[in-house]
Amino acid sequence: MVMSLADAVMVWESFSRTELILLGSIGEADDIGGVVAFLCTKNAKRVNVQRMEASGGIFL
């Protein structure tokens, strides 16, 4: 069965945003601070990324 775009939008909007996030909450500045602090250390010298996701999993 193929769902119409209008039906897909209705299903999407029926979820609260936190229900769609794997960790159950949107990433806040305090959550990201630890990642930024780590990336500024010598231990992160071999980390090569183009984009690091810190959204709580909403885009996974």
PDB file of N, CA, C and O in Angstrom:
ATOM      1  N   MET A   1       0.845  -1.184   0.000  1.00  0.00           N
ATOM      2  CA  MET A   1       0.000   0.000   0.000  1.00  0.00           C
ATOM      3  C   MET A   1       0.886   1.242   0.000  1.00  0.00           C
ATOM      4  O   MET A   1       1.824   1.350   0.791  1.00  0.00           O
ATOM      5  N   VAL A   2       0.582   2.162  -0.883  1.00  0.00           N
ATOM      6  CA  VAL A   2       1.319   3.407  -0.974  1.00  0.00           C
ATOM      7  C   VAL A   2       0.528   4.487  -0.253  1.00  0.00           C
ATOM      8  O   VAL A   2      -0.673   4.643  -0.476  1.00  0.00           O
ATOM      9  N   MET A   3       1.210   5.234   0.615  1.00  0.00           N
ATOM     10  CA  MET A   3       0.560   6.279   1.392  1.00  0.00           C
ATOM     11  C   MET A   3       0.670   7.615   0.648  1.00  0.00           C
ATOM     12  O   MET A   3       1.723   7.946   0.102  1.00  0.00           O
ATOM     13  N   SER A   4      -0.412   8.366   0.635  1.00  0.00           N
ATOM     14  CA  SER A   4      -0.360   9.678  -0.014  1.00  0.00           C
ATOM     15  C   SER A   4       0.466  10.638   0.834  1.00  0.00           C
ATOM     16  O   SER A   4       0.671  10.404   2.025  1.00  0.00           O
ATOM     17  N   LEU A   5       0.932  11.707   0.224  1.00  0.00           N
ATOM     18  CA  LEU A   5       1.725  12.696   0.940  1.00  0.00           C
ATOM     19  C   LEU A   5       0.915  13.308   2.077  1.00  0.00           C
ATOM     20  O   LEU A   5       1.445  13.522   3.167  1.00  0.00           O
ATOM     21  N   ALA A   6      -0.354  13.591   1.838  1.00  0.00           N
ATOM     22  CA  ALA A   6      -1.203  14.167   2.882  1.00  0.00           C
ATOM     23  C   ALA A   6      -1.333  13.222   4.073  1.00  0.00           C
ATOM     24  O   ALA A   6      -1.308  13.664   5.222  1.00  0.00           O
ATOM     25  N   ASP A   7      -1.473  11.921   3.804  1.00  0.00           N
ATOM     26  CA  ASP A   7      -1.556  10.929   4.883  1.00  0.00           C
ATOM     27  C   ASP A   7      -0.234  10.834   5.642  1.00  0.00           C
ATOM     28  O   ASP A   7      -0.224  10.722   6.868  1.00  0.00           O
ATOM     29  N   ALA A   8       0.877  10.880   4.913  1.00  0.00           N
ATOM     30  CA  ALA A   8       2.193  10.811   5.551  1.00  0.00           C
ATOM     31  C   ALA A   8       2.406  12.014   6.461  1.00  0.00           C
ATOM     32  O   ALA A   8       2.942  11.876   7.561  1.00  0.00           O
ATOM     33  N   VAL A   9       1.992  13.187   6.009  1.00  0.00           N
ATOM     34  CA  VAL A   9       2.120  14.399   6.830  1.00  0.00           C
ATOM     35  C   VAL A   9       1.256  14.275   8.079  1.00  0.00           C
ATOM     36  O   VAL A   9       1.682  14.669   9.165  1.00  0.00           O
ATOM     37  N   MET A  10       0.066  13.742   7.941  1.00  0.00           N
ATOM     38  CA  MET A  10      -0.829  13.568   9.085  1.00  0.00           C
ATOM     39  C   MET A  10      -0.223  12.616  10.116  1.00  0.00           C
ATOM     40  O   MET A  10      -0.317  12.863  11.318  1.00  0.00           O
ATOM     41  N   VAL A  11       0.394  11.537   9.653  1.00  0.00           N
ATOM     42  CA  VAL A  11       1.040  10.591  10.562  1.00  0.00           C
ATOM     43  C   VAL A  11       2.212  11.268  11.258  1.00  0.00           C
ATOM     44  O   VAL A  11       2.367  11.143  12.472  1.00  0.00           O
ATOM     45  N   TRP A  12       3.046  11.991  10.493  1.00  0.00           N
ATOM     46  CA  TRP A  12       4.211  12.703  11.050  1.00  0.00           C
ATOM     47  C   TRP A  12       3.776  13.676  12.132  1.00  0.00           C
ATOM     48  O   TRP A  12       4.391  13.739  13.196  1.00  0.00           O
ATOM     49  N   GLU A  13       2.726  14.429  11.868  1.00  0.00           N
ATOM     50  CA  GLU A  13       2.267  15.441  12.821  1.00  0.00           C
ATOM     51  C   GLU A  13       1.575  14.836  14.031  1.00  0.00           C
ATOM     52  O   GLU A  13       1.381  15.527  15.032  1.00  0.00           O
ATOM     53  N   SER A  14       1.194  13.555  13.966  1.00  0.00           N
ATOM     54  CA  SER A  14       0.533  12.913  15.100  1.00  0.00           C
ATOM     55  C   SER A  14       1.520  12.581  16.219  1.00  0.00           C
ATOM     56  O   SER A  14       1.109  12.362  17.359  1.00  0.00           O
ATOM     57  N   PHE A  15       2.810  12.541  15.907  1.00  0.00           N
ATOM     58  CA  PHE A  15       3.841  12.277  16.903  1.00  0.00           C
ATOM     59  C   PHE A  15       4.336  13.580  17.505  1.00  0.00           C
ATOM     60  O   PHE A  15       4.459  14.586  16.807  1.00  0.00           O
ATOM     61  N   SER A  16       4.619  13.562  18.795  1.00  0.00           N
ATOM     62  CA  SER A  16       5.317  14.710  19.367  1.00  0.00           C
ATOM     63  C   SER A  16       6.763  14.616  18.909  1.00  0.00           C
ATOM     64  O   SER A  16       7.235  13.523  18.597  1.00  0.00           O
ATOM     65  N   ARG A  17       7.454  15.701  18.863  1.00  0.00           N
ATOM     66  CA  ARG A  17       8.832  15.696  18.360  1.00  0.00           C
ATOM     67  C   ARG A  17       9.739  14.790  19.199  1.00  0.00           C
ATOM     68  O   ARG A  17      10.635  14.152  18.646  1.00  0.00           O
ATOM     69  N   THR A  18       9.534  14.719  20.493  1.00  0.00           N
ATOM     70  CA  THR A  18      10.397  13.867  21.321  1.00  0.00           C
ATOM     71  C   THR A  18      10.127  12.388  21.090  1.00  0.00           C
ATOM     72  O   THR A  18      11.001  11.565  21.365  1.00  0.00           O
ATOM     73  N   GLU A  19       8.955  12.023  20.599  1.00  0.00           N
ATOM     74  CA  GLU A  19       8.677  10.618  20.273  1.00  0.00           C
ATOM     75  C   GLU A  19       9.500  10.164  19.067  1.00  0.00           C
ATOM     76  O   GLU A  19       9.780   8.975  18.916  1.00  0.00           O
ATOM     77  N   LEU A  20       9.885  11.102  18.215  1.00  0.00           N
ATOM     78  CA  LEU A  20      10.634  10.785  17.014  1.00  0.00           C
ATOM     79  C   LEU A  20      12.139  10.750  17.258  1.00  0.00           C
ATOM     80  O   LEU A  20      12.897  10.363  16.368  1.00  0.00           O
ATOM     81  N   ILE A  21      12.583  11.145  18.444  1.00  0.00           N
ATOM     82  CA  ILE A  21      14.004  11.213  18.771  1.00  0.00           C
ATOM     83  C   ILE A  21      14.388   9.958  19.552  1.00  0.00           C
ATOM     84  O   ILE A  21      13.745   9.621  20.546  1.00  0.00           O
ATOM     85  N   LEU A  22      15.427   9.274  19.105  1.00  0.00           N
ATOM     86  CA  LEU A  22      15.818   8.002  19.721  1.00  0.00           C
ATOM     87  C   LEU A  22      16.110   8.126  21.210  1.00  0.00           C
ATOM     88  O   LEU A  22      15.737   7.244  21.984  1.00  0.00           O
ATOM     89  N   LEU A  23      16.768   9.205  21.625  1.00  0.00           N
ATOM     90  CA  LEU A  23      17.113   9.364  23.036  1.00  0.00           C
ATOM     91  C   LEU A  23      16.014  10.050  23.842  1.00  0.00           C
ATOM     92  O   LEU A  23      16.149  10.196  25.057  1.00  0.00           O
ATOM     93  N   GLY A  24      14.926  10.477  23.191  1.00  0.00           N
ATOM     94  CA  GLY A  24      13.777  11.032  23.888  1.00  0.00           C
ATOM     95  C   GLY A  24      13.841  12.515  24.207  1.00  0.00           C
ATOM     96  O   GLY A  24      12.910  13.048  24.811  1.00  0.00           O
ATOM     97  N   SER A  25      14.912  13.196  23.818  1.00  0.00           N
ATOM     98  CA  SER A  25      14.980  14.644  24.037  1.00  0.00           C
ATOM     99  C   SER A  25      15.898  15.272  22.999  1.00  0.00           C
ATOM    100  O   SER A  25      16.809  14.627  22.480  1.00  0.00           O
ATOM    101  N   ILE A  26      15.644  16.531  22.710  1.00  0.00           N
ATOM    102  CA  ILE A  26      16.455  17.271  21.749  1.00  0.00           C
ATOM    103  C   ILE A  26      17.754  17.672  22.423  1.00  0.00           C
ATOM    104  O   ILE A  26      17.755  18.030  23.601  1.00  0.00           O
ATOM    105  N   GLY A  27      18.856  17.617  21.696  1.00  0.00           N
ATOM    106  CA  GLY A  27      20.154  18.011  22.243  1.00  0.00           C
ATOM    107  C   GLY A  27      20.176  19.474  22.653  1.00  0.00           C
ATOM    108  O   GLY A  27      19.743  20.342  21.895  1.00  0.00           O
ATOM    109  N   GLU A  28      20.673  19.747  23.833  1.00  0.00           N
ATOM    110  CA  GLU A  28      20.794  21.109  24.361  1.00  0.00           C
ATOM    111  C   GLU A  28      22.259  21.524  24.348  1.00  0.00           C
ATOM    112  O   GLU A  28      23.143  20.695  24.131  1.00  0.00           O
ATOM    113  N   ALA A  29      22.513  22.805  24.578  1.00  0.00           N
ATOM    114  CA  ALA A  29      23.885  23.326  24.574  1.00  0.00           C
ATOM    115  C   ALA A  29      24.763  22.586  25.580  1.00  0.00           C
ATOM    116  O   ALA A  29      25.923  22.298  25.287  1.00  0.00           O
ATOM    117  N   ASP A  30      24.236  22.281  26.743  1.00  0.00           N
ATOM    118  CA  ASP A  30      25.023  21.556  27.761  1.00  0.00           C
ATOM    119  C   ASP A  30      25.419  20.153  27.280  1.00  0.00           C
ATOM    120  O   ASP A  30      26.483  19.651  27.643  1.00  0.00           O
ATOM    121  N   ASP A  31      24.573  19.526  26.473  1.00  0.00           N
ATOM    122  CA  ASP A  31      24.876  18.201  25.950  1.00  0.00           C
ATOM    123  C   ASP A  31      26.020  18.255  24.944  1.00  0.00           C
ATOM    124  O   ASP A  31      26.829  17.330  24.871  1.00  0.00           O
ATOM    125  N   ILE A  32      26.088  19.302  24.194  1.00  0.00           N
ATOM    126  CA  ILE A  32      27.069  19.444  23.129  1.00  0.00           C
ATOM    127  C   ILE A  32      28.421  19.915  23.672  1.00  0.00           C
ATOM    128  O   ILE A  32      29.458  19.653  23.062  1.00  0.00           O
ATOM    129  N   GLY A  33      28.414  20.605  24.810  1.00  0.00           N
ATOM    130  CA  GLY A  33      29.637  21.150  25.388  1.00  0.00           C
ATOM    131  C   GLY A  33      30.707  20.102  25.629  1.00  0.00           C
ATOM    132  O   GLY A  33      31.886  20.369  25.399  1.00  0.00           O
ATOM    133  N   GLY A  34      30.327  18.914  26.087  1.00  0.00           N
ATOM    134  CA  GLY A  34      31.293  17.853  26.329  1.00  0.00           C
ATOM    135  C   GLY A  34      31.964  17.384  25.049  1.00  0.00           C
ATOM    136  O   GLY A  34      33.160  17.092  25.039  1.00  0.00           O
ATOM    137  N   VAL A  35      31.199  17.314  23.976  1.00  0.00           N
ATOM    138  CA  VAL A  35      31.754  16.918  22.682  1.00  0.00           C
ATOM    139  C   VAL A  35      32.760  17.963  22.204  1.00  0.00           C
ATOM    140  O   VAL A  35      33.852  17.620  21.752  1.00  0.00           O
ATOM    141  N   VAL A  36      32.388  19.224  22.305  1.00  0.00           N
ATOM    142  CA  VAL A  36      33.278  20.302  21.881  1.00  0.00           C
ATOM    143  C   VAL A  36      34.551  20.297  22.722  1.00  0.00           C
ATOM    144  O   VAL A  36      35.648  20.452  22.186  1.00  0.00           O
ATOM    145  N   ALA A  37      34.412  20.120  24.028  1.00  0.00           N
ATOM    146  CA  ALA A  37      35.590  20.086  24.907  1.00  0.00           C
ATOM    147  C   ALA A  37      36.516  18.934  24.525  1.00  0.00           C
ATOM    148  O   ALA A  37      37.735  19.108  24.487  1.00  0.00           O
ATOM    149  N   PHE A  38      35.952  17.761  24.242  1.00  0.00           N
ATOM    150  CA  PHE A  38      36.776  16.623  23.829  1.00  0.00           C
ATOM    151  C   PHE A  38      37.509  16.917  22.529  1.00  0.00           C
ATOM    152  O   PHE A  38      38.694  16.609  22.403  1.00  0.00           O
ATOM    153  N   LEU A  39      36.816  17.510  21.559  1.00  0.00           N
ATOM    154  CA  LEU A  39      37.437  17.784  20.266  1.00  0.00           C
ATOM    155  C   LEU A  39      38.591  18.777  20.367  1.00  0.00           C
ATOM    156  O   LEU A  39      39.416  18.864  19.457  1.00  0.00           O
ATOM    157  N   CYS A  40      38.653  19.514  21.453  1.00  0.00           N
ATOM    158  CA  CYS A  40      39.733  20.481  21.667  1.00  0.00           C
ATOM    159  C   CYS A  40      40.942  19.867  22.376  1.00  0.00           C
ATOM    160  O   CYS A  40      41.918  20.569  22.643  1.00  0.00           O
ATOM    161  N   THR A  41      40.892  18.585  22.680  1.00  0.00           N
ATOM    162  CA  THR A  41      42.005  17.932  23.379  1.00  0.00           C
ATOM    163  C   THR A  41      42.905  17.195  22.393  1.00  0.00           C
ATOM    164  O   THR A  41      42.538  16.980  21.238  1.00  0.00           O
ATOM    165  N   LYS A  42      44.082  16.814  22.864  1.00  0.00           N
ATOM    166  CA  LYS A  42      45.014  16.036  22.041  1.00  0.00           C
ATOM    167  C   LYS A  42      44.466  14.645  21.743  1.00  0.00           C
ATOM    168  O   LYS A  42      44.842  14.038  20.740  1.00  0.00           O
ATOM    169  N   ASN A  43      43.587  14.134  22.597  1.00  0.00           N
ATOM    170  CA  ASN A  43      43.005  12.800  22.383  1.00  0.00           C
ATOM    171  C   ASN A  43      42.136  12.736  21.122  1.00  0.00           C
ATOM    172  O   ASN A  43      41.858  11.651  20.611  1.00  0.00           O
ATOM    173  N   ALA A  44      41.715  13.883  20.630  1.00  0.00           N
ATOM    174  CA  ALA A  44      40.837  13.916  19.457  1.00  0.00           C
ATOM    175  C   ALA A  44      41.602  14.172  18.166  1.00  0.00           C
ATOM    176  O   ALA A  44      40.992  14.454  17.135  1.00  0.00           O
ATOM    177  N   LYS A  45      42.927  14.078  18.207  1.00  0.00           N
ATOM    178  CA  LYS A  45      43.720  14.425  17.030  1.00  0.00           C
ATOM    179  C   LYS A  45      43.447  13.513  15.828  1.00  0.00           C
ATOM    180  O   LYS A  45      43.689  13.909  14.688  1.00  0.00           O
ATOM    181  N   ARG A  46      42.956  12.322  16.067  1.00  0.00           N
ATOM    182  CA  ARG A  46      42.665  11.406  14.957  1.00  0.00           C
ATOM    183  C   ARG A  46      41.185  11.389  14.567  1.00  0.00           C
ATOM    184  O   ARG A  46      40.775  10.570  13.744  1.00  0.00           O
ATOM    185  N   VAL A  47      40.392  12.269  15.139  1.00  0.00           N
ATOM    186  CA  VAL A  47      38.976  12.348  14.782  1.00  0.00           C
ATOM    187  C   VAL A  47      38.870  13.159  13.491  1.00  0.00           C
ATOM    188  O   VAL A  47      39.241  14.332  13.448  1.00  0.00           O
ATOM    189  N   ASN A  48      38.369  12.529  12.466  1.00  0.00           N
ATOM    190  CA  ASN A  48      38.200  13.180  11.167  1.00  0.00           C
ATOM    191  C   ASN A  48      36.736  13.033  10.756  1.00  0.00           C
ATOM    192  O   ASN A  48      36.315  11.973  10.292  1.00  0.00           O
ATOM    193  N   VAL A  49      35.986  14.076  10.926  1.00  0.00           N
ATOM    194  CA  VAL A  49      34.573  14.027  10.554  1.00  0.00           C
ATOM    195  C   VAL A  49      34.205  15.272   9.773  1.00  0.00           C
ATOM    196  O   VAL A  49      34.826  16.326   9.912  1.00  0.00           O
ATOM    197  N   GLN A  50      33.199  15.128   8.964  1.00  0.00           N
ATOM    198  CA  GLN A  50      32.683  16.272   8.241  1.00  0.00           C
ATOM    199  C   GLN A  50      31.514  16.873   9.009  1.00  0.00           C
ATOM    200  O   GLN A  50      31.303  18.085   9.002  1.00  0.00           O
ATOM    201  N   ARG A  51      30.764  16.005   9.668  1.00  0.00           N
ATOM    202  CA  ARG A  51      29.603  16.458  10.437  1.00  0.00           C
ATOM    203  C   ARG A  51      29.446  15.533  11.632  1.00  0.00           C
ATOM    204  O   ARG A  51      29.456  14.310  11.486  1.00  0.00           O
ATOM    205  N   MET A  52      29.302  16.111  12.799  1.00  0.00           N
ATOM    206  CA  MET A  52      29.095  15.319  14.000  1.00  0.00           C
ATOM    207  C   MET A  52      27.669  15.603  14.505  1.00  0.00           C
ATOM    208  O   MET A  52      27.329  16.747  14.810  1.00  0.00           O
ATOM    209  N   GLU A  53      26.858  14.572  14.587  1.00  0.00           N
ATOM    210  CA  GLU A  53      25.459  14.709  14.983  1.00  0.00           C
ATOM    211  C   GLU A  53      25.328  14.773  16.487  1.00  0.00           C
ATOM    212  O   GLU A  53      25.811  13.889  17.194  1.00  0.00           O
ATOM    213  N   ALA A  54      24.677  15.812  16.984  1.00  0.00           N
ATOM    214  CA  ALA A  54      24.426  15.949  18.424  1.00  0.00           C
ATOM    215  C   ALA A  54      22.990  16.395  18.636  1.00  0.00           C
ATOM    216  O   ALA A  54      22.721  17.357  19.356  1.00  0.00           O
ATOM    217  N   SER A  55      22.065  15.674  17.992  1.00  0.00           N
ATOM    218  CA  SER A  55      20.653  16.055  18.020  1.00  0.00           C
ATOM    219  C   SER A  55      19.815  15.169  18.928  1.00  0.00           C
ATOM    220  O   SER A  55      18.611  15.393  19.058  1.00  0.00           O
ATOM    221  N   GLY A  56      20.410  14.185  19.551  1.00  0.00           N
ATOM    222  CA  GLY A  56      19.647  13.229  20.339  1.00  0.00           C
ATOM    223  C   GLY A  56      19.136  12.078  19.505  1.00  0.00           C
ATOM    224  O   GLY A  56      18.461  11.190  20.026  1.00  0.00           O
ATOM    225  N   GLY A  57      19.440  12.075  18.230  1.00  0.00           N
ATOM    226  CA  GLY A  57      19.054  10.972  17.358  1.00  0.00           C
ATOM    227  C   GLY A  57      17.893  11.249  16.445  1.00  0.00           C
ATOM    228  O   GLY A  57      17.389  10.314  15.821  1.00  0.00           O
ATOM    229  N   ILE A  58      17.429  12.493  16.326  1.00  0.00           N
ATOM    230  CA  ILE A  58      16.271  12.787  15.497  1.00  0.00           C
ATOM    231  C   ILE A  58      16.539  12.526  14.016  1.00  0.00           C
ATOM    232  O   ILE A  58      15.604  12.235  13.269  1.00  0.00           O
ATOM    233  N   PHE A  59      17.776  12.622  13.583  1.00  0.00           N
ATOM    234  CA  PHE A  59      18.087  12.443  12.170  1.00  0.00           C
ATOM    235  C   PHE A  59      18.702  11.083  11.852  1.00  0.00           C
ATOM    236  O   PHE A  59      19.177  10.878  10.735  1.00  0.00           O
ATOM    237  N   LEU A  60      18.705  10.160  12.794  1.00  0.00           N
ATOM    238  CA  LEU A  60      19.264   8.829  12.544  1.00  0.00           C
ATOM    239  C   LEU A  60      18.228   7.921  11.936  1.00  0.00           C
ATOM    240  O   LEU A  60      18.515   6.758  11.655  1.00  0.00           O
TER     241      LEU A  60
END
